[in-house]
Amino acid sequence: MKIIQLKNITKKYKDKVIFSDVNLTIPSSSFTVLMGESGSGKTTLLNIMGGLEPQTSGEVIIEHQNIKNFSARQRADFYRHEVGLIFQGSYLQPQLTLFENISLPGVFAKMPRAERDQRVRELARDLGISEVLNSLPSQVSGGQAERACIARALLLNPKIILADEPTSNLDEKNANIILQLLNNIRLQQGITVIVSSHSQLVARFATQLVTVENGTIYVQ
């Protein structure tokens, strides 16, 4: 069963063609890895799936819904509830505690505070960061910060997680821990995980491997 379908996606920056007529299907509950060197376009492809930047032409269909038919508000609401985002480099607000950072999607979605706080604590417990919830990002390790990013992405129970180079700033041991956590969450909750990376360690977790090279994709 497919959860995301890209149809004839073309992306241009001025006169430079990044992709041309790309077609890709993401199976539901898969761990799909977009592999490619820096500048290959893998992050652009991930951003298009996540609604963070528009394609020049083509269609993005998520759960049988064509995103181009949505208004700006419908698109924002859809992505907020259906897609969790993990940005490269443990992107957390430095002035907020981990608890406050993880809470942010719930604040924007007007989630009741008691429910939101309980969800944050449950996720922190499951991800092993309960003891640092009241710490600032600068006061925790890279692995703990990345776990907080995962918790934030999971707060609203999305069906899809999009992660851009989630292990790029971690050593191999912590990278493996983060990938195991993502994979365990996928297996337990049936969510779909899509990760962009150039790491062979990440590729080992793939149920579907998509190589991005010179504007072309190769699916394995």
C-alpha positions, -999 to +999 in steps of 0.1 A: +000+000+000+014+034-010+013+064+013+031+090-009+032+092-047+052+117-067+040+120-103+062+136-130+079+159-105+101+186-121+121+211-101+140+240-114+160+268-098+161+296-124+176+278-154+190+248-135+170+216-136+173+197-104+148+170-113+128+162-145+097+140-146+105+121-114+081+094-104+083+077-070+061+057-047+067+054-010+051+023+005+032+027+038+051+018+069+084+016+050+118+029+060+127+047+028+162+062+025+170+089-001+207+084-007+229+109-025+260+131-023+258+167-011+241+188-038+224+157-054+189+171-047+179+145-021+170+172+005+150+191-022+131+159-029+124+155+008+113+191+011+088+187-018+073+157+000+071+177+032+055+207+016+085+229+026+091+239-010+070+237-042+078+216-072+079+234-106+055+209-120+040+175-113+019+162-084+024+152-048-002+127-036-003+118+001-029+093+013-047+096-020-050+134-016-035+157-042-017+184-023-020+210-051-058+210-045-054+223-010-056+260+000-025+273+019-043+268+052-055+233+044-019+224+033-005+238+066-031+219+087-025+187+067+012+187+071+011+197+107-010+166+116+001+141+091+038+147+087+065+150+114+097+168+104+132+162+118+157+188+105+194+185+100+216+193+129+192+189+158+173+221+151+160+232+184+151+267+198+182+275+220+163+296+245+137+269+252+141+238+273+137+204+257+103+201+272+093+234+256+108+225+222+090+192+221+058+209+230+058+234+201+038+215+175+011+210+202+011+247+210+006+257+173-021+230+169-039+243+200-036+209+217-050+211+253-021+217+277-027+188+300-029+164+271+002+180+255+023+178+286+014+142+292+023+134+256+057+151+260+065+131+291+054+098+275+076+105+245+106+116+267+102+084+287+101+062+256+131+080+241+152+080+273+154+118+278+131+123+308+161+134+330+170+162+307+136+176+298+142+208+317+176+214+302+184+238+274+198+223+241+232+236+249+232+216+281+226+182+266+245+158+243+240+156+205+222+123+209+198+137+235+191+167+213+184+144+184+160+124+205+142+156+215+138+163+177+123+129+172+099+134+202+088+168+187+082+152+153+060+125+170+040+148+193+009+149+171+010+113+161+019+117+124+017+089+099+049+100+082+083+111+095+106+130+072+142+133+085+169+153+067+203+139+076+193+131+112+226+115+121+250+139+104+263+155+136+265+122+156+292+096+160+286+061+148+274+048+181+248+075+187+238+075+150+230+038+153+210+044+184+189+071+167+183+049+137+173+020+158+148+043+177+133+055+144+130+019+131+115+006+163+089+034+163+081+025+127+076-011+135+056-005+166+033+023+153+032+015+116+044+050+106+064+057+074+099+069+078+117+088+050+153+098+056+177+117+034+214+108+039+247+100+023+256+075+051+259+038+045+249+032+081+215+048+074+212+028+042+214-005+062+180+003+078+162+009+044+133-012+033+134+009+002+166+026-010+163+055-034+196+068-050+195+104-061+221+112-088+223+139-115+186+146-114+176+109-117+164+085-091+171+048-089+149+026-066+161-006-050 
